[in-house]
């Protein structure tokens, strides 16, 4: 069993090609007893984005706050608090913050996807 609080989970700046103004917090994963999966919180600051990319594992996403878009199937789809998105493995995708405040979203991936 594991119980934590977002206030006590370290934020790590995402430093990769194509990433702008993004941090990641690993909320729950194998080290907490959830074998094979990882739940992360990504926060994109104003003007922030993830890179346009694809990989073999799927994403399950839930938008906690903010406004933005997710690129899927070559189209940008709007995101607001409460939006959900499933991105299958192999699909090109990108998240962008289009609002004036932070865009934060939960992203659940198989363990091999937490890179």
Beta strands, then each sheet from edge to edge (+ up, - down):
strand 1: 12-13
strand 2: 20-28
strand 3: 37-49
strand 4: 59-65
strand 5: 67-72
strand 6: 75-80
strand 7: 84-87
strand 8: 93-97
strand 9: 103-110
sheet 1: 1+ 2- 3+ 9- 4+ 7-
sheet 2: 6+ 5- 8+
end
